[in-house]
Amino acid sequence: MFSRRSEHHGRAIVPASANVSDDDSLDDDDDVADPDFLPQRHHDPETPGPSDAPPTTKGKRARPSLQMMEAQSSEDEDVEEDKDEEEEGGISRPPASKKAKRPTTKKVPARPTTWQKVDVSYPALPAFEHPAPLYVRSPQQYFFPFFSEQMVRHIAYQTNLYATQKDVNTTFSTTDDEIVNFVAVLLYMGVMEAPSLEDYWSMKLRVPQVAEVMSSKRFRLLRGTLHFNDNSRAGGSVDRFFKIRPLFSFINTSFQSVPQTSKQSIDEVMVGYKGKTAGNLRQYIRNKPDKWGFKLFSRASEDGFVHDMVLYQGKTTLQSHGVTMTSAEEAMGVTSQIVAALVSTMNLSSTTVVFADNYFTSLELVRYLQGKGCRYTGTARDNRIGKPPLKSVKDMEKKSVPRGSIDYVTSDDGILAVRWKDNKVVTMLSTDLGVEPVTTCQRYSNETKKKDDVPCPEVIKSYNANMGGIDKSDMLIHLYRTPMKSKRWYMRLFAYVIDICLTNAWLLYRRDCQALNETGMSLKDFRIEVFYAARCRNPTVHRPLLRTSVTSAVPSSSADIPPAVRGHRSHTPAASVRFDTTLFHVPMYVTRQTCKFCSKKGHIMRSNFLCRVCKVHLCLNGERNCFLQYHERVA
């Protein structure tokens, strides 16, 4: 967890031939992307943010560029400066010969600090108790407060507005219910992902749960027209996430209304995206599961419930997020400002502790939060902790220093600085816990070839136990991620909005189940239940199937029967199934449909009986026995 890798920067060789131009190397497959608004690029040489540094792609000619740098990881790399060049389609432009002067913020001189070789002791935080509800609600009652009716109404309005802006004479129109149906289809696709989109509606691989809700043509039309903000208001905006910003504002507000636990963690999140239409909004971080994508900073409880998110876009990140900084906050570093923005939306008190890694931690940040009454624990880099009289990292890395060695000091204002030797030397700042009591943790030893007990400070143990909230949320999202392949870059973020709403809803559902000592359903079952509830909102393909209960979200036994759709070929079972006498061909009493055997054009006969295996309706009464004749093979 605390390992630190050396920096490696990818280098590209300058083309030997001057005839190979940048323009020739640009891809031309983005011409169908949404042309009405492109993210404006803002570069800040002092903002620590990753640059677009693609790895070598097999089978493709490398694009000529002067230099390409890999983005940093929050756990492994030092803070790097952004590049001044603009990048189009992954190509780095040569830097200008003269840099434009940038207004600098006057740094406040560091406060002198006195350190002493003493441990600290703080009052223990009270355990978080989730308020027990009267009963556990249905899954859709947890999901739709986050993916709210107000947000659905906003999406429907903006989609109709965008269709009109593209074509004044358009006949396209959508409704709130259809948007919910569209989201329902995406939820099911996240559980049952097909090799291609066409397979959900194909004759051989048809998925009735999807095809019953929306036709393929309507799904594609709606997906291509879906919009979330008014393009006419984008002029002059510094917000590079203008197209998707309203949705994140909606969900941030709803997430913050949920009671937070006393232990909050802050970390980076990568929303995977490999397209090229987002410019350098698309980041590359090599140590993330999704190496390419959009970078977010999130705050979550230790169980993974995300309460707040900040979309990273360079120097205008906090301005576009709507955060107003005080003079003291403006004097802090950029990463400290991000933490300040995320904690500003939570209830700061002496019963709250924030955990973060060495990308964010600094002595000035710990003091800032201490002044707000908030505790902090985080790993730190050596150049951000002042000059505490600790053993140097070089000395502690010597083989003569045993694993588990601890050195610590405390500042005059109660900030603990501790250095601990694990696989690597770890440095940490804390205003929450001290070194004592020193317990043990198990680590594998190359010498003994087994796990040995290693001394571990209490503050390190607490960090390991509570820092993983963001990673837990990211893991849950990746289990059943909503598929969304589109050249419109913001559609991938829309899919993430659906997933984070679903994941947070399930985590809140789990809290209620634990409070009432009930056994809850899995994330997969929870997602499917939300799908069945959402698909009942006026499906657009056919009339709803008869159900045993109006409020029941469980499908009937004939849910996999292909619906009768005008203009579509009716379902026909294979001959090997129809005439196989070893199969259990029995009639089932269901809704009336056209008999597959005796009905002809102009002479329609209907029956309530359905073959359990063949899934076709057949007459079975005193006058006609089509059920028997249909399954008899004619010689």
HELIX and SHEET records of a PDB file:
HELIX    1   1 ASP A   22  SER A   25  1                                   4    
HELIX    2   2 PRO A  139  PHE A  143  1                                   5    
HELIX    3   3 GLU A  149  LYS A  166  1                                  18    
HELIX    4   4 ASP A  176  VAL A  191  1                                  16    
HELIX    5   5 LEU A  197  TYR A  200  5                                   4    
HELIX    6   6 PRO A  208  ALA A  211  1                                   4    
HELIX    7   7 SER A  216  THR A  225  1                                  10    
HELIX    8   8 ASN A  231  ARG A  233  5                                   3    
HELIX    9   9 ARG A  245  GLN A  256  1                                  12    
HELIX   10  10 GLY A  279  LEU A  281  5                                   3    
HELIX   11  11 THR A  317  HIS A  321  1                                   5    
HELIX   12  12 SER A  327  GLU A  330  1                                   4    
HELIX   13  13 VAL A  334  VAL A  343  1                                  10    
HELIX   14  14 LEU A  363  GLY A  371  1                                   9    
HELIX   15  15 ASP A  382  ARG A  384  5                                   3    
HELIX   16  16 VAL A  393  MET A  396  1                                   4    
HELIX   17  17 GLU A  458  ASN A  466  1                                   9    
HELIX   18  18 GLY A  469  LEU A  479  1                                  11    
HELIX   19  19 TYR A  490  ALA A  515  1                                  26    
HELIX   20  20 LEU A  523  ARG A  535  1                                  13    
HELIX   21  21 ALA A  575  ARG A  578  1                                   4    
HELIX   22  22 CYS A  626  HIS A  631  1                                   6    
SHEET    1   A 2 GLU A  87  GLU A  88  0                                        
SHEET    2   A 2 ILE A  91  SER A  92 -1                                        
SHEET    1   B 9 TRP A 115  GLN A 116  0                                        
SHEET    2   B 9 ILE A 406  SER A 411 -1                                        
SHEET    3   B 9 LEU A 416  LYS A 421 -1                                        
SHEET    4   B 9 VAL A 425  SER A 430 -1                                        
SHEET    5   B 9 ARG A 375  THR A 379 -1                                        
SHEET    6   B 9 VAL A 353  ALA A 356  1                                        
SHEET    7   B 9 LYS A 263  GLY A 272  1                                        
SHEET    8   B 9 TRP A 292  SER A 301 -1                                        
SHEET    9   B 9 GLN A 283  TYR A 284 -1                                        
SHEET    1   C 9 TRP A 115  GLN A 116  0                                        
SHEET    2   C 9 ILE A 406  SER A 411 -1                                        
SHEET    3   C 9 LEU A 416  LYS A 421 -1                                        
SHEET    4   C 9 VAL A 425  SER A 430 -1                                        
SHEET    5   C 9 ARG A 375  THR A 379 -1                                        
SHEET    6   C 9 VAL A 353  ALA A 356  1                                        
SHEET    7   C 9 LYS A 263  GLY A 272  1                                        
SHEET    8   C 9 TRP A 292  SER A 301 -1                                        
SHEET    9   C 9 VAL A 306  LEU A 311 -1                                        
SHEET    1   D 2 THR A 439  SER A 445  0                                        
SHEET    2   D 2 LYS A 450  CYS A 456 -1                                        
SHEET    1   E 2 PRO A 587  THR A 594  0                                        
SHEET    2   E 2 ARG A 606  CYS A 611 -1                                        
END                                                                             
